[in-house]
């Protein structure tokens, strides 16, 4: 768990340094966000397992953290979308296309 936490900090730090130097691409940022959210979810799940039945109770910080990180990982498909953006940069093929602005809204 400590290794995951340290790795998440270092990935975030490295992405910030790359952004400051103007060397970070959208795919790198998306891959970093997807990886960090997956490791955070894994780390909280390990903590929950260590506490047994108390790991699902929000009286303990692990239960609260699990409730916080689950929406962070799955919120509006953010993990999947970030992976699709990273894959687009790696392969050059887009899995989704933006909607055309030529169509008028029906509202």
Protein Blocks (a to p, Z undefined) as FASTA:
>chain_A
ZZmmmmmmmmmmmmmmmmmnopacfklmmmmmmmmmmmmmmmmmmmmmmnommlmpckbm
klmmmmmmmmmmmgghlmmmmmmmmmmmmnopafbdcddfkbccfZZ
